[in-house]
Amino acid sequence: MSLKTHVIGAVAYDPKVVTIWEGMREHFREQGFPIDFALYSNYERSVEALLEGKVDIAWHTPLAHVRVQRRTDGKSLSLGMRDSDRDFRAKIVVRADAGIRSLQDLHGKMLAVGSRDSTQARILPLYFLRKEGIDLKRVELLPFDTDLGKHGDTGTSELDVLAALKAGRAQAGTVGDLIWANEQAAGRIDANRLQVLWTTPPFDHCSFDALPSLPREAAEGFQRALFAMKWENPRHRPVLEMEGLREWLPARDSGYVTLREALDQEGYW
Amino acid sequence: MRESPREPRPISVAAVDGGDLALGAGLLALVRSTLDVMEPGGVLAVLSSSSTVREDLPSWCRLERHRYVGLERAHDGRDQHLIERGRYSHAAGSNEAGIHLPRKPLPERLRSDAAQERPAERLQVTSADMLASVPMPPRASPYTGFAPRGARVEPGGPEYPFTLLDRESIAPPEVAQIYDQAVVQQWDASRDIAWEKIEPGSPKVEAAIGQIMTFLAENELSALYVPARFLPRIHPAYAEVAMLIAQQLADEARHIDVFMKRARIAGGGAGISTVITSRSLHSLLQPDDFTEATFLLSVLGEGTFLDLLRFIEDNAPDETTANIMRRARNDEARHVRFGLAHVRHALSQDPSLYGRLEAAVHRRAATLGDAKSVPAPVQDALTILAAGGVEPRALAQGHEKFQKLLQDMSVNRVTRLLNAGFTQAQAEVLSGLHTANFM
């Protein structure tokens, strides 16, 4: 009896996505859980494809993830996430010469922000700033709405934010913690010119979503194969590197509360 | 994994003082290099007076999958960040820090002119001593790639196509000594040969020399190509074997060069390449086993060549040609020494190897067809060389000398095979099957 091939939806935010999913397909075949993949150009299309049953499982940004949960009345299945998706944070980076010593000092300043559908570079940092008592009407935003529909996956808007800060086009900016740490570690940040003013509370990031109708054995078979990928395995490692993780972990629901609140406040559902 | 008592074990607790360094301004050079020598789960304390480190270090830990344990106040009031080393990208093995290779006085015979100015200060560090300090592992993993032996290898690298992974089958204990010797004995076929002393001689003798040199160069070309096929298969844990082969290849390149220069320096020119030679050398490309190929090429072929080079040296018309032969023979003797060491070592580890080597010699003999005599142009050229010309009575003597050469080759080949660890009966069988082409 041949096994059903499950179709995984993902978004082609970069040419490497094809390489990633070819590698995933090969790995899942070896694991006895055959998959194929369908690539969409944006997460809105991917969410619809999952809801319409065109794909069995979809790899989603936090924004797409909470939208699927909302559209399924919270009944959708969350099958897994990257280790890097847990406890994500955003950074408020400031120019050292801008005289910004506290969050209150952001008032009257130019704040560079990432794409409006980027959880880490726009939605949540602004939400947390409001929560800290910042009146965003008194802050001038310099938005970089690049790669809309990709939900910040490309990181392009975050690099745009850093470039604007370096060039002095803004006094402050919002970026995800991993891009910030990565740029620092690579020596691309002048520590005398750019510094972190504040780090947001943690939130969770991407997730594999499925409809509640996915059979239990399919969900388990998918997870078994997913969690069998190992960083130490030379054939797995390139895929894991490109996808930005060391280890696949079970999904958890606790990390999306703030995102839902933010979307409620902004009416951005 | 190799372990020796003087190497420090990975450490489980450490502290670094980062001063006021920001994370992106040099602190990582301190933190990363310390974590690299710590075992997973080990705890590193980072002392810091930089406030930005409070924001940046936890994020960097998340990026690298180390656990940021927390921030404490040190007794001097500074920040003390605690990091638990994560389990990823942990290079296996223990650190070589503190290793000191032995340094010995440079022997007088190895001193260059410049070195002799301060002879007492000259020291040498040999590859043999390094091998003794960092021994080869019995078995090597194709996943360690080109990492030099002794390096700590981060797991997860690709599988390399090395197939010679066993110390006992490729690396005799004396390989590094032979390598050291090979490096010292390199010479220059343009500068180190007294070309000016070769006068145009008898055209017949020069033609014979041209033929002989062509034959030598043809055989040396095979000795360049055959070991080269195996070089990329050798695991770098046994790099001394690859390095020695590299020296041998340089030797062969020089021989090809110097032989054809000698053929053309005084009117002789290139001679004939025969089917017997071509077929014989073609058959050297067939073995796919390093030990079989080494046995056929270095023990039987190059071993037999020692006698041939000696013969040409003894009968050379001028001192420069004799000197060329002496230099080439000295190099070839080293190749034979390695071949013998290799086969002797492999035979001592695996007695069934004799059967495989005998089968290889038989297989090769079967491909050589009916030709059981030395290629005629070579035989004639050697005879004319030994005669010093084409005067009939001299030719008779040349012919006798040639017959004597064949006998010497046979006797010495059997001696070499006994030396490699074969019995008298085995040695005689193998020697008798050897190609009439010498190599």
Contacts between the chains, C-beta under 8 A, distances in Angstrom:
chain1	res1	chain2	res2	distance
A	83	B	65	6.8
A	84	B	62	7.6
A	87	B	62	6.8
A	89	B	59	6.8
A	89	B	62	7.9
A	91	B	55	7.2
A	91	B	59	7.2
A	177	B	59	4.1
A	177	B	62	6.5
A	177	B	63	7.8
A	178	B	59	7.4
A	178	B	62	7.2
A	178	B	63	5.5
A	180	B	56	7.7
A	180	B	59	6.2
A	181	B	56	7.0
A	181	B	59	4.3
A	181	B	60	4.5
A	181	B	62	7.1
A	181	B	63	4.2
A	182	B	63	6.1
A	183	B	24	7.9
A	184	B	23	5.6
A	184	B	24	3.7
A	184	B	28	7.9
A	184	B	56	6.3
A	184	B	60	7.0
A	185	B	24	7.4
A	185	B	28	6.0
A	185	B	60	6.3
A	185	B	63	7.0
A	187	B	24	6.9
A	189	B	24	4.6
A	190	B	24	7.8
A	191	B	22	3.6
A	191	B	23	7.3
A	191	B	24	4.6
A	191	B	25	3.8
A	191	B	52	7.1
A	192	B	22	8.0
A	192	B	25	7.4
A	195	B	22	7.7
A	195	B	52	5.1
A	195	B	55	7.8
A	196	B	52	6.2
A	196	B	55	3.8
A	196	B	56	6.1
A	197	B	55	8.0
A	198	B	55	7.6
A	199	B	55	5.3
A	199	B	58	7.6
A	199	B	59	7.1
A	231	B	88	5.8
A	231	B	156	6.2
A	232	B	155	4.7
A	232	B	156	5.1
A	233	B	156	7.0
A	234	B	143	6.5
A	234	B	156	5.6
A	234	B	157	6.0
A	234	B	158	5.0
A	234	B	159	6.1
A	237	B	156	4.6
A	246	B	65	5.4
A	246	B	88	5.1
